[in-house]
Amino acid sequence: MRLLLLATFVSATLLGVAQQPTGLNATTTSKKSEAAPQKCPDTDPLRKQVAQLTGENQQLKKRVADLERERLATTIQEQLEKEEQRAEALQHHLIEISEKEDPLSARMDQINQQLSPGAIESKLAGVGSLHPEDAREEIRKRLTNEKTRVQSQLDLLKQDQRRTQASLATTDAAIQRLKQKLLEAQRP
């Protein structure tokens, strides 16, 4: 009987030790109970305030994006106005070139007519000279020099006109690009 009592005691002791949490299991069990959220009376107003601030933050981000788009559109508009003014100035310059070219072309035609042998002879018809060939040669040299000067001026005007037209084409292309950028920048 003593043996039976001793066996019962040992088995009861062993059974009690097996049911008690030991080592690692004891720590995780206590941490699980601590990690469970505890109801705090201040959390609901804080959550509402966080949600409100998040909404305000989103509105501010949208407003900043709108302001950036407006600033970009304003910058592009200013560049577009400058390019349009430049195009206008180039067109005005082309008109000035044409106005300078017309009288020079007329003078060139006049010189060519005066250089014809019949025109030189008629110019000297009323003037008596011992050496008419020297007088004809003098008139021819003077008219040829003037023709060279007028032709060089016309050539310079033509070069200026080509450069101005090229600049105007470049400016027109820039205006088109800026108009396209402006449309894109103004899209919501």
MDAnalysis code that builds the backbone (N, CA, C; Angstrom):
import MDAnalysis as mda
import numpy as np

u = mda.Universe.empty(564, n_residues=188, atom_resindex=np.repeat(np.arange(188), 3), trajectory=True)
u.add_TopologyAttr("name", ["N", "CA", "C"] * 188)
u.add_TopologyAttr("resid", np.arange(1, 189))
u.add_TopologyAttr("resname", ["MET", "ARG", "LEU", "LEU", "LEU", "LEU", "ALA", "THR", "PHE", "VAL", "SER", "ALA", "THR", "LEU", "LEU", "GLY", "VAL", "ALA", "GLN", "GLN", "PRO", "THR", "GLY", "LEU", "ASN", "ALA", "THR", "THR", "THR", "SER", "LYS", "LYS", "SER", "GLU", "ALA", "ALA", "PRO", "GLN", "LYS", "CYS", "PRO", "ASP", "THR", "ASP", "PRO", "LEU", "ARG", "LYS", "GLN", "VAL", "ALA", "GLN", "LEU", "THR", "GLY", "GLU", "ASN", "GLN", "GLN", "LEU", "LYS", "LYS", "ARG", "VAL", "ALA", "ASP", "LEU", "GLU", "ARG", "GLU", "ARG", "LEU", "ALA", "THR", "THR", "ILE", "GLN", "GLU", "GLN", "LEU", "GLU", "LYS", "GLU", "GLU", "GLN", "ARG", "ALA", "GLU", "ALA", "LEU", "GLN", "HIS", "HIS", "LEU", "ILE", "GLU", "ILE", "SER", "GLU", "LYS", "GLU", "ASP", "PRO", "LEU", "SER", "ALA", "ARG", "MET", "ASP", "GLN", "ILE", "ASN", "GLN", "GLN", "LEU", "SER", "PRO", "GLY", "ALA", "ILE", "GLU", "SER", "LYS", "LEU", "ALA", "GLY", "VAL", "GLY", "SER", "LEU", "HIS", "PRO", "GLU", "ASP", "ALA", "ARG", "GLU", "GLU", "ILE", "ARG", "LYS", "ARG", "LEU", "THR", "ASN", "GLU", "LYS", "THR", "ARG", "VAL", "GLN", "SER", "GLN", "LEU", "ASP", "LEU", "LEU", "LYS", "GLN", "ASP", "GLN", "ARG", "ARG", "THR", "GLN", "ALA", "SER", "LEU", "ALA", "THR", "THR", "ASP", "ALA", "ALA", "ILE", "GLN", "ARG", "LEU", "LYS", "GLN", "LYS", "LEU", "LEU", "GLU", "ALA", "GLN", "ARG", "PRO"])
u.atoms.positions = np.array([
    [0.790, -1.150, 0.000],
    [0.000, 0.000, 0.000],
    [0.853, 1.241, 0.000],
    [1.830, 1.159, 0.691],
    [2.771, 2.277, 0.689],
    [3.284, 2.504, -0.704],
    [3.481, 1.456, -1.348],
    [3.953, 1.569, -2.714],
    [2.921, 2.238, -3.590],
    [1.741, 1.917, -3.411],
    [0.675, 2.524, -4.194],
    [0.564, 4.000, -3.894],
    [0.670, 4.349, -2.644],
    [0.636, 5.748, -2.265],
    [1.813, 6.512, -2.843],
    [2.950, 5.939, -2.840],
    [4.127, 6.573, -3.386],
    [4.000, 6.735, -4.899],
    [3.460, 5.757, -5.569],
    [3.276, 5.836, -7.025],
    [2.265, 6.921, -7.362],
    [1.195, 7.046, -6.598],
    [0.196, 8.076, -6.823],
    [0.808, 9.450, -6.606],
    [1.600, 9.622, -5.573],
    [2.237, 10.902, -5.281],
    [3.192, 11.310, -6.390],
    [3.974, 10.392, -6.864],
    [4.948, 10.680, -7.920],
    [4.215, 11.042, -9.205],
    [3.183, 10.297, -9.525],
    [2.463, 10.600, -10.755],
    [1.743, 11.939, -10.653],
    [1.213, 12.265, -9.504],
    [0.550, 13.555, -9.321],
    [1.554, 14.693, -9.415],
    [2.725, 14.513, -8.894],
    [3.761, 15.532, -8.964],
    [4.203, 15.737, -10.404],
    [4.401, 14.639, -11.093],
    [4.806, 14.744, -12.500],
    [3.717, 15.401, -13.329],
    [2.493, 15.073, -13.062],
    [1.384, 15.648, -13.801],
    [1.272, 17.142, -13.522],
    [1.503, 17.613, -12.375],
    [1.460, 19.034, -12.016],
    [2.564, 19.821, -12.689],
    [3.743, 19.226, -12.805],
    [4.871, 19.881, -13.465],
    [4.591, 19.992, -14.953],
    [3.990, 19.017, -15.549],
    [3.727, 19.030, -16.988],
    [2.679, 20.079, -17.343],
    [1.757, 20.394, -16.459],
    [0.711, 21.367, -16.748],
    [1.179, 22.789, -16.540],
    [2.196, 23.031, -15.800],
    [2.679, 24.386, -15.567],
    [3.519, 24.846, -16.726],
    [3.336, 26.092, -17.206],
    [4.169, 26.609, -18.293],
    [5.592, 26.760, -17.825],
    [6.521, 26.365, -18.682],
    [7.916, 26.453, -18.310],
    [8.678, 27.227, -19.370],
    [9.697, 27.939, -19.020],
    [10.661, 28.587, -19.918],
    [10.036, 29.456, -20.993],
    [10.217, 29.073, -22.261],
    [9.815, 29.827, -23.433],
    [8.301, 29.949, -23.516],
    [7.616, 28.862, -23.194],
    [6.154, 28.902, -23.255],
    [5.575, 29.893, -22.269],
    [6.159, 30.039, -21.130],
    [5.657, 30.960, -20.121],
    [5.808, 32.395, -20.590],
    [6.912, 32.742, -21.234],
    [7.141, 34.123, -21.690],
    [6.186, 34.484, -22.807],
    [6.005, 33.611, -23.802],
    [5.126, 33.926, -24.923],
    [3.695, 34.053, -24.460],
    [3.293, 33.272, -23.501],
    [1.920, 33.350, -23.005],
    [1.701, 34.692, -22.332],
    [2.671, 35.147, -21.552],
    [2.493, 36.419, -20.865],
    [2.569, 37.588, -21.848],
    [3.377, 37.479, -22.925],
    [3.475, 38.548, -23.911],
    [2.200, 38.652, -24.726],
    [1.582, 37.521, -25.005],
    [0.338, 37.548, -25.762],
    [-0.731, 38.294, -24.994],
    [-0.754, 38.107, -23.721],
    [-1.779, 38.793, -22.948],
    [-1.472, 40.285, -22.863],
    [-0.197, 40.653, -22.880],
    [0.168, 42.075, -22.840],
    [-0.066, 42.742, -24.187],
    [0.084, 42.039, -25.344],
    [-0.027, 42.607, -26.668],
    [-1.479, 42.857, -27.051],
    [-2.377, 42.255, -26.405],
    [-3.786, 42.473, -26.728],
    [-4.120, 43.929, -26.465],
    [-4.776, 44.599, -27.457],
    [-5.053, 46.023, -27.297],
    [-5.995, 46.255, -26.129],
    [-5.595, 47.237, -25.412],
    [-6.430, 47.606, -24.279],
    [-7.262, 48.802, -24.710],
    [-8.437, 48.864, -24.324],
    [-9.346, 49.937, -24.690],
    [-8.946, 51.181, -23.917],
    [-8.605, 52.271, -24.709],
    [-8.215, 53.530, -24.085],
    [-9.249, 54.572, -24.487],
    [-9.710, 55.377, -23.595],
    [-10.766, 56.332, -23.934],
    [-10.298, 57.446, -24.892],
    [-9.001, 57.708, -25.025],
    [-8.495, 58.790, -25.881],
    [-8.248, 58.351, -27.327],
    [-8.340, 57.095, -27.643],
    [-7.983, 56.630, -28.991],
    [-8.980, 57.072, -30.053],
    [-10.250, 57.079, -29.793],
    [-11.234, 57.463, -30.814],
    [-11.058, 58.921, -31.256],
    [-10.936, 59.879, -30.349],
    [-10.702, 61.264, -30.819],
    [-9.368, 61.405, -31.574],
    [-8.355, 60.641, -31.143],
    [-7.066, 60.704, -31.837],
    [-7.189, 60.143, -33.243],
    [-7.920, 59.060, -33.390],
    [-8.125, 58.469, -34.712],
    [-8.873, 59.445, -35.624],
    [-9.874, 60.098, -35.081],
    [-10.628, 61.078, -35.870],
    [-9.724, 62.242, -36.286],
    [-8.894, 62.696, -35.365],
    [-7.985, 63.802, -35.665],
    [-6.957, 63.389, -36.729],
    [-6.447, 62.162, -36.659],
    [-5.498, 61.656, -37.665],
    [-6.182, 61.593, -39.028],
    [-7.420, 61.127, -39.063],
    [-8.156, 61.055, -40.331],
    [-8.383, 62.453, -40.904],
    [-8.727, 63.395, -40.032],
    [-8.953, 64.776, -40.478],
    [-7.654, 65.387, -41.016],
    [-6.567, 65.185, -40.307],
    [-5.272, 65.727, -40.751],
    [-4.818, 65.070, -42.056],
    [-5.089, 63.800, -42.214],
    [-4.745, 63.114, -43.460],
    [-5.533, 63.716, -44.619],
    [-6.806, 63.984, -44.409],
    [-7.637, 64.616, -45.441],
    [-7.126, 66.007, -45.797],
    [-6.788, 66.782, -44.779],
    [-6.253, 68.124, -45.012],
    [-4.920, 68.052, -45.769],
    [-4.103, 67.069, -45.424],
    [-2.817, 66.878, -46.099],
    [-3.046, 66.584, -47.586],
    [-4.019, 65.726, -47.885],
    [-4.332, 65.411, -49.278],
    [-4.819, 66.654, -50.020],
    [-5.645, 67.464, -49.370],
    [-6.131, 68.702, -49.994],
    [-4.975, 69.663, -50.264],
    [-4.060, 69.764, -49.315],
    [-2.903, 70.647, -49.492],
    [-2.006, 70.159, -50.620],
    [-1.818, 68.842, -50.719],
    [-1.011, 68.292, -51.821],
    [-1.655, 68.613, -53.157],
    [-2.974, 68.498, -53.237],
    [-3.689, 68.810, -54.476],
    [-3.547, 70.292, -54.804],
    [-3.656, 71.134, -53.805],
    [-3.544, 72.577, -54.017],
    [-2.129, 72.941, -54.490],
    [-1.117, 72.311, -53.905],
    [0.272, 72.548, -54.331],
    [0.455, 72.121, -55.780],
    [-0.110, 70.992, -56.149],
    [-0.011, 70.527, -57.535],
    [-0.707, 71.506, -58.481],
    [-1.866, 72.021, -58.075],
    [-2.574, 73.010, -58.898],
    [-1.752, 74.282, -59.050],
    [-1.148, 74.729, -57.957],
    [-0.319, 75.946, -58.005],
    [0.911, 75.743, -58.890],
    [1.499, 74.557, -58.814],
    [2.653, 74.248, -59.676],
    [2.236, 74.274, -61.147],
    [1.082, 73.709, -61.440],
    [0.591, 73.702, -62.819],
    [0.320, 75.136, -63.292],
    [-0.257, 75.970, -62.427],
    [-0.508, 77.374, -62.777],
    [0.803, 78.126, -62.987],
    [1.779, 77.867, -62.138],
    [3.077, 78.537, -62.269],
    [3.740, 78.136, -63.581],
    [3.687, 76.855, -63.907],
    [4.253, 76.369, -65.161],
    [3.550, 77.014, -66.353],
    [2.226, 77.092, -66.288],
    [1.455, 77.706, -67.374],
    [1.814, 79.186, -67.517],
    [2.003, 79.875, -66.407],
    [2.377, 81.288, -66.455],
    [3.764, 81.459, -67.070],
    [4.686, 80.612, -66.692],
    [6.049, 80.673, -67.250],
    [6.025, 80.419, -68.749],
    [5.277, 79.416, -69.167],
    [5.185, 79.110, -70.595],
    [4.515, 80.260, -71.340],
    [3.496, 80.857, -70.728],
    [2.799, 81.988, -71.354],
    [3.757, 83.162, -71.548],
    [4.609, 83.409, -70.566],
    [5.595, 84.493, -70.687],
    [6.589, 84.203, -71.810],
    [7.051, 82.958, -71.891],
    [7.973, 82.585, -72.973],
    [7.287, 82.730, -74.327],
    [6.031, 82.340, -74.388],
    [5.267, 82.437, -75.632],
    [5.130, 83.899, -76.064],
    [4.849, 84.770, -75.119],
    [4.735, 86.195, -75.444],
    [6.061, 86.757, -75.954],
    [7.170, 86.349, -75.342],
    [8.485, 86.804, -75.805],
    [8.760, 86.331, -77.222],
    [8.451, 85.076, -77.507],
    [8.671, 84.535, -78.851],
    [7.777, 85.229, -79.871],
    [6.545, 85.541, -79.490],
    [5.650, 86.251, -80.404],
    [6.157, 87.662, -80.679],
    [6.687, 88.314, -79.649],
    [7.274, 89.647, -79.847],
    [8.495, 89.554, -80.756],
    [9.281, 88.513, -80.573],
    [10.455, 88.320, -81.420],
    [10.029, 88.096, -82.868],
    [8.988, 87.287, -83.078],
    [8.490, 87.030, -84.432],
    [7.982, 88.318, -85.070],
    [7.317, 89.114, -84.280],
    [6.814, 90.400, -84.790],
    [7.975, 91.307, -85.185],
    [9.009, 91.344, -84.366],
    [10.184, 92.175, -84.677],
    [10.884, 91.667, -85.940],
    [10.963, 90.349, -86.100],
    [11.590, 89.781, -87.299],
    [10.771, 90.100, -88.550],
    [9.457, 90.041, -88.436],
    [8.610, 90.396, -89.573],
    [8.773, 91.874, -89.931],
    [8.861, 92.707, -88.924],
    [9.086, 94.142, -89.153],
    [10.436, 94.352, -89.837],
    [11.436, 93.582, -89.413],
    [12.766, 93.690, -90.019],
    [12.729, 93.263, -91.492],
    [11.957, 92.229, -91.795],
    [11.812, 91.806, -93.195],
    [11.176, 92.906, -94.044],
    [10.227, 93.609, -93.476],
    [9.598, 94.729, -94.194],
    [10.621, 95.833, -94.439],
    [11.440, 96.126, -93.424],
    [12.488, 97.146, -93.580],
    [13.483, 96.744, -94.672],
    [13.850, 95.484, -94.710],
    [14.778, 94.999, -95.741],
    [14.169, 95.215, -97.122],
    [12.902, 94.883, -97.243],
    [12.212, 95.048, -98.522],
    [12.159, 96.526, -98.920],
    [11.918, 97.375, -97.932],
    [11.869, 98.819, -98.210],
    [13.234, 99.351, -98.646],
    [14.308, 98.799, -98.113],
    [15.655, 99.204, -98.520],
    [16.023, 98.612, -99.877],
    [15.520, 97.426, -100.143],
    [15.883, 96.715, -101.363],
    [15.236, 97.338, -102.606],
    [14.016, 97.810, -102.474],
    [13.299, 98.349, -103.636],
    [14.035, 99.508, -104.310],
    [14.457, 100.548, -103.561],
    [15.172, 101.640, -104.252],
    [16.529, 101.206, -104.811],
    [17.197, 100.274, -104.126],
    [18.483, 99.790, -104.641],
    [18.292, 99.009, -105.945],
    [17.236, 98.208, -106.007],
    [16.950, 97.472, -107.249],
    [16.620, 98.440, -108.378],
    [15.863, 99.482, -108.050],
    [15.536, 100.488, -109.071],
    [16.799, 101.196, -109.547],
    [17.673, 101.511, -108.608],
    [18.940, 102.175, -108.983],
    [19.801, 101.231, -109.818],
    [19.814, 99.935, -109.515],
    [20.575, 98.962, -110.289],
    [20.056, 98.912, -111.724],
    [18.742, 98.906, -111.898],
    [18.168, 98.922, -113.248],
    [18.577, 100.186, -114.000],
    [18.565, 101.299, -113.291],
    [18.940, 102.585, -113.893],
    [20.410, 102.568, -114.332],
    [21.276, 102.041, -113.475],
    [22.704, 101.962, -113.806],
    [22.915, 101.063, -115.022],
    [22.232, 99.927, -115.060],
    [22.362, 99.018, -116.206],
    [21.942, 99.706, -117.500],
    [20.901, 100.516, -117.438],
    [20.483, 101.265, -118.632],
    [21.530, 102.302, -119.025],
    [22.105, 102.970, -118.022],
    [23.111, 103.997, -118.302],
    [24.414, 103.401, -118.816],
    [24.663, 102.133, -118.491],
    [25.895, 101.489, -118.937],
    [25.825, 101.021, -120.406],
    [24.663, 101.028, -120.987],
    [24.576, 100.596, -122.379],
    [25.336, 101.591, -123.264],
    [25.980, 101.081, -124.315],
    [26.783, 101.963, -125.166],
    [25.976, 103.137, -125.745],
    [24.738, 102.919, -126.093],
    [23.913, 104.000, -126.649],
    [23.669, 105.093, -125.624],
    [23.466, 104.728, -124.330],
    [23.213, 105.719, -123.278],
    [24.466, 106.539, -123.011],
    [25.621, 105.891, -123.038],
    [26.879, 106.620, -122.809],
    [27.118, 107.597, -123.960],
    [26.858, 107.173, -125.195],
    [27.038, 108.048, -126.358],
    [26.097, 109.235, -126.293],
    [24.851, 108.991, -125.898],
    [23.901, 110.107, -125.848],
    [24.252, 111.083, -124.736],
    [24.867, 110.589, -123.676],
    [25.285, 111.455, -122.565],
    [26.434, 112.363, -123.028],
    [27.279, 111.874, -123.888],
    [28.427, 112.645, -124.365],
    [28.118, 113.424, -125.657],
    [26.940, 113.306, -126.194],
    [26.616, 113.925, -127.478],
    [26.709, 115.445, -127.432],
    [26.329, 116.051, -126.381],
    [26.364, 117.507, -126.313],
    [27.678, 118.056, -125.811],
    [28.614, 117.177, -125.453],
    [29.884, 117.624, -124.891],
    [30.973, 117.370, -125.926],
    [31.710, 118.412, -126.231],
    [32.821, 118.261, -127.163],
    [34.071, 117.902, -126.400],
    [34.845, 116.972, -126.918],
    [36.055, 116.541, -126.247],
    [37.056, 116.107, -127.284],
    [38.343, 116.333, -126.962],
    [39.397, 115.889, -127.853],
    [39.590, 114.379, -127.762],
    [39.283, 113.818, -126.610],
    [39.424, 112.372, -126.386],
    [38.083, 111.804, -125.902],
    [37.120, 111.572, -126.788],
    [35.814, 111.060, -126.363],
    [35.896, 109.659, -125.770],
    [36.853, 108.841, -126.198],
    [36.970, 107.485, -125.635],
    [37.369, 107.536, -124.171],
    [38.190, 108.527, -123.764],
    [38.545, 108.669, -122.337],
    [37.324, 109.093, -121.522],
    [36.520, 109.972, -122.077],
    [35.310, 110.421, -121.380],
    [34.332, 109.253, -121.238],
    [34.171, 108.456, -122.306],
    [33.288, 107.284, -122.225],
    [33.795, 106.296, -121.165],
    [35.117, 106.096, -121.164],
    [35.707, 105.168, -120.193],
    [35.520, 105.675, -118.765],
    [35.631, 106.963, -118.552],
    [35.433, 107.574, -117.227],
    [33.998, 107.347, -116.759],
    [33.026, 107.580, -117.633],
    [31.610, 107.358, -117.286],
    [31.376, 105.879, -116.985],
    [31.920, 105.007, -117.791],
    [31.760, 103.569, -117.602],
    [32.352, 103.124, -116.255],
    [33.548, 103.636, -115.912],
    [34.183, 103.279, -114.626],
    [33.342, 103.746, -113.449],
    [32.861, 104.986, -113.537],
    [32.048, 105.545, -112.456],
    [30.772, 104.725, -112.282],
    [30.098, 104.407, -113.374],
    [28.864, 103.621, -113.301],
    [29.133, 102.180, -112.839],
    [30.253, 101.599, -113.273],
    [30.609, 100.234, -112.857],
    [30.910, 100.187, -111.361],
    [31.617, 101.181, -110.852],
    [31.894, 101.253, -109.399],
    [30.598, 101.399, -108.607],
    [29.719, 102.268, -109.098],
    [28.446, 102.447, -108.404],
    [27.629, 101.158, -108.457],
    [27.658, 100.488, -109.600],
    [26.940, 99.221, -109.747],
    [27.473, 98.183, -108.764],
    [28.806, 98.129, -108.600],
    [29.420, 97.191, -107.656],
    [28.978, 97.494, -106.228],
    [28.953, 98.783, -105.852],
    [28.502, 99.176, -104.511],
    [27.041, 98.794, -104.282],
    [26.204, 99.120, -105.251],
    [24.777, 98.818, -105.125],
    [24.566, 97.302, -105.057],
    [25.296, 96.563, -105.882],
    [25.160, 95.103, -105.889],
    [25.598, 94.506, -104.551],
    [26.683, 95.037, -103.977],
    [27.122, 94.517, -102.669],
    [26.087, 94.835, -101.596],
    [25.464, 96.011, -101.661],
    [24.404, 96.340, -100.705],
    [23.208, 95.398, -100.884],
    [22.852, 95.134, -102.143],
    [21.756, 94.196, -102.404],
    [22.098, 92.792, -101.897],
    [23.342, 92.377, -102.101],
    [23.766, 91.058, -101.616],
    [23.681, 90.973, -100.100],
    [24.126, 92.034, -99.427],
    [24.035, 92.055, -97.955],
    [22.581, 92.004, -97.494],
    [21.731, 92.731, -98.193],
    [20.314, 92.708, -97.836],
    [19.716, 91.317, -98.062],
    [20.109, 90.650, -99.135],
    [19.620, 89.293, -99.404],
    [20.077, 88.326, -98.310],
    [21.343, 88.448, -97.897],
    [21.852, 87.583, -96.821],
    [21.085, 87.844, -95.520],
    [20.885, 89.131, -95.225],
    [20.138, 89.497, -94.020],
    [18.706, 88.964, -94.104],
    [18.132, 89.041, -95.291],
    [16.775, 88.553, -95.479],
    [16.707, 87.037, -95.257],
    [17.668, 86.285, -95.772],
    [17.687, 84.829, -95.574],
    [17.856, 84.477, -94.091],
    [18.785, 85.179, -93.426],
    [18.981, 84.916, -91.984],
    [17.715, 85.243, -91.198],
    [17.106, 86.354, -91.529],
    [15.901, 86.764, -90.815],
    [14.762, 85.782, -91.058],
    [14.634, 85.300, -92.297],
    [13.592, 84.314, -92.588],
    [13.854, 83.006, -91.849],
    [15.110, 82.604, -91.765],
    [15.451, 81.386, -91.014],
    [15.132, 81.577, -89.528],
    [15.475, 82.736, -88.998],
    [15.165, 83.018, -87.586],
    [13.658, 83.043, -87.362],
    [12.947, 83.598, -88.312],
    [11.489, 83.657, -88.199],
    [10.890, 82.250, -88.228],
    [11.425, 81.382, -89.073],
    [10.933, 79.997, -89.123],
    [11.210, 79.291, -87.795],
    [12.393, 79.501, -87.241],
    [12.743, 78.904, -85.948],
    [11.820, 79.430, -84.850],
    [11.567, 80.726, -84.883],
    [10.691, 81.336, -83.886],
    [9.267, 80.820, -84.024],
    [8.797, 80.681, -85.241],
    [7.444, 80.139, -85.450],
    [7.339, 78.714, -84.909],
    [8.367, 77.916, -85.135],
    [8.369, 76.546, -84.603],
    [8.363, 76.568, -83.075],
    [9.139, 77.472, -82.492],
    [9.167, 77.586, -81.022],
    [7.803, 78.018, -80.493],
    [7.141, 78.907, -81.203],
    [5.805, 79.353, -80.788],
    [4.835, 78.175, -80.798],
    [4.900, 77.359, -81.831],
    [4.015, 76.194, -81.903],
    [4.282, 75.221, -80.760],
    [5.579, 74.988, -80.459],
    [5.920, 74.088, -79.345],
    [5.409, 74.650, -78.019],
    [5.581, 75.954, -77.816],
    [5.142, 76.568, -76.566],
    [3.617, 76.538, -76.442],
    [2.917, 76.725, -77.546],
    [1.454, 76.641, -77.499],
    [1.015, 75.238, -77.097],
    [1.696, 74.230, -77.629],
    [1.377, 72.839, -77.278],
    [1.671, 72.578, -75.800],
    [2.827, 73.072, -75.323],
    [3.164, 72.909, -73.902],
    [2.144, 73.600, -73.016],
    [1.706, 74.783, -73.442],
    [0.738, 75.534, -72.659],
    [-0.568, 74.769, -72.556],
    [-1.014, 74.196, -73.655],
    [-2.238, 73.381, -73.616],
    [-2.091, 72.200, -72.669],
    [-0.943, 71.542, -72.727],
    [-0.702, 70.394, -71.832],
    [-0.640, 70.824, -70.369],
    [-0.046, 71.986, -70.114],
    [0.087, 72.463, -68.731],
    [-1.244, 72.902, -68.154],
    [-2.165, 73.311, -69.005],
    [-3.465, 73.792, -68.517],
    [-4.467, 72.665, -68.326],
    [-4.130, 71.462, -68.808],
    [-5.027, 70.321, -68.587],
    [-5.027, 69.930, -67.117],
    [-6.203, 69.606, -66.599],
    [-6.245, 69.200, -65.173],
    [-5.694, 67.821, -64.943],
])
